[in-house]
Amino acid sequence: MAGSEQFAEDEAVCAQLTDPLDREAFANLMAHAHQEGKSAAAMIREEPSLTSRPRIRKLCIGQHKAQFIWAQVKGFVSRFGKPLEPPQPG
């Protein structure tokens, strides 16, 4: 597993969760995300439906709305299979 510095945001989110069910759900997300070398919070910004827990979504997206919107745009574009390119004249 990668160093804890890489996943400091995940640790900060986890520390703010008081509901045991939220903590368990986020711990499961972290374990899965960290195995893939990703941050669980970043994964939730990319795909909010990864969790049904509103508190987790709020903590991961709340202060990072610009990152959330950018992740949504990138995800939408990537579903087309190639990056957007400006139209060619003529």
C-alpha positions in Angstrom: 0.0 0.0 0.0 1.2 3.5 -0.8 2.3 6.0 1.9 -0.2 7.7 4.1 0.7 11.1 2.6 -0.9 10.1 -0.6 -4.2 9.4 1.1 -4.2 12.2 3.7 -7.5 13.5 2.5 -9.1 10.1 3.1 -7.8 10.0 6.6 -9.2 13.5 7.2 -12.6 12.5 5.9 -12.6 9.3 8.0 -11.7 11.3 11.1 -14.8 13.5 10.6 -17.2 10.6 10.4 -19.0 9.9 13.7 -21.6 7.4 12.6 -20.2 3.8 12.8 -22.0 2.8 9.6 -20.4 5.8 7.8 -17.0 4.9 9.1 -17.3 1.3 8.1 -18.6 2.2 4.6 -15.8 4.7 4.1 -13.2 2.3 5.4 -14.4 -0.3 2.8 -14.2 2.3 0.1 -10.7 3.3 1.2 -9.5 -0.3 1.2 -10.7 -0.8 -2.4 -9.5 2.6 -3.7 -6.0 2.3 -2.0 -5.5 -1.1 -3.6 -6.0 0.6 -6.9 -3.6 3.4 -5.9 -6.4 6.0 -5.7 -7.9 8.2 -3.1 -11.4 7.1 -2.0 -12.5 10.8 -1.8 -11.3 11.4 -5.4 -13.2 8.3 -6.5 -16.4 9.6 -4.9 -15.9 12.9 -6.7 -15.6 11.0 -10.0 -18.5 8.7 -9.3 -20.8 9.9 -6.4 -22.9 6.8 -6.7 -20.1 4.7 -5.2 -21.7 5.4 -1.8 -25.2 5.9 -0.7 -24.1 7.6 2.5 -24.9 11.4 2.2 -22.4 12.4 4.9 -19.6 10.7 3.1 -20.6 12.4 -0.2 -20.9 15.8 1.5 -17.4 15.5 3.1 -15.8 14.4 -0.2 -17.5 16.8 -2.5 -18.4 19.7 -0.3 -15.2 21.8 -0.2 -14.1 20.5 -3.6 -16.9 21.5 -5.8 -14.6 22.6 -8.6 -12.8 19.3 -8.5 -16.1 17.5 -8.5 -17.4 19.3 -11.5 -14.1 18.8 -13.4 -14.2 15.0 -12.5 -17.8 14.8 -13.8 -16.8 16.5 -17.1 -13.7 14.3 -17.5 -15.9 11.2 -16.8 -18.5 12.3 -19.4 -15.8 12.9 -22.0 -14.0 9.6 -21.3 -17.3 7.7 -21.9 -16.9 8.6 -25.6 -13.6 6.7 -25.7 -11.4 9.6 -26.8 -10.5 13.0 -25.5 -12.3 16.0 -27.0 -10.4 17.7 -29.8 -11.3 21.1 -31.4 -13.1 20.7 -34.7 -11.0 20.9 -37.8 -11.9 23.7 -40.2 -13.1 22.8 -43.7 
